[in-house]
Amino acid sequence: MSTEVRAATAVVEAAAKHDWAPMIGAGIAVGAASIAAGIAVAYTGAAALAALSERPELFGRAMVIVGLAEGIAIYGLIMGIILVGKA
């Protein structure tokens, strides 16, 4: 067997030992969830401020809705942790 074939085989075996797919999945999950949460908070935060300027008694309800939008990022982070734990 030539040295090039042995080197290629060693690289393939080293890559097979490290499970990189869950890491890529974790990165995609956390990144996409963070972007989606940012967009959701932008829209709900703007609507909450508009509602609060007219009716200040809606503060608690508005903050709950903004908090639910931030929950999207937390779900993505949890999925990322689960995927990293599988690697």
N, C-alpha and C positions, 0 to 999 in steps of 0.2 A: 504494500500500500504506500502511495506517495505521501510526502509530507503535507501537501496541500489538502489531500483527502483526510488525513489524520487531523489537521488543524480545523477543517470544516466540521468534522465529526465532533471534535472537542467543543466547538462553539455551539453546535446544536444541542449537545448533552448539557452544557452549562445553562443554556436558555431554557431547557426543559425542566431543570431543577428549580428555577425561579418562576413562580406562577404570576405573570405580569398582567394577565387579563383582568383579575379583580381590581388591580390598582388602576388600570385605565377606566374601568367601570366606576370605581369610586370617584375618580377625578371628574368624570362626566356627570355623575349624579350630583355631586356637591356644586360643581360649576353651574349646571343648568338650573338647579334649585335656587341657587343664590341669585342668578340673573332673573328668574321668574319672580322671586320674592321681592327683588328691587323694583321691578315693574309694578307688581301688585301693591306694594307700599306707596309707590308714587301716586297711583290712581286713587287708592283709598284714602291716603293722607290728604291729598288735595280736596277730595270730596268731603272729608271730615272737617277740614278747616272751613270750607265754604258753609257747611251746615252749622258749625259752631258760631260763625259770625252772625247768623240769623237767630239761632236758638241755642244759647249757651248751656241749657239744661241737658243737652244731648251728649255732653262730654264723655260720660262713662260708656255709653253705647258706641260712640265713635271710636274710642280707644280699643274696645273689644274687637271691632272689625279690623282695625289696623293690626292688632296683635294676631288675629287669625291669618292675616296676609303674611306676617313674619313667620308663622308656623311652617310655611312652605320650605323655608331655608333649614329649619330644624329637622324636618322630615328628610331632606336631602343629606344633611350631615349624619343622621342616624343610619341611613342606607350606606353612606360611605364608610362608616365605622364597621358596619356588618360585613361589607365587602372586603375591607382590609383585614378583618378577623379571619376570613376564609383563605387568605393568601398564605 
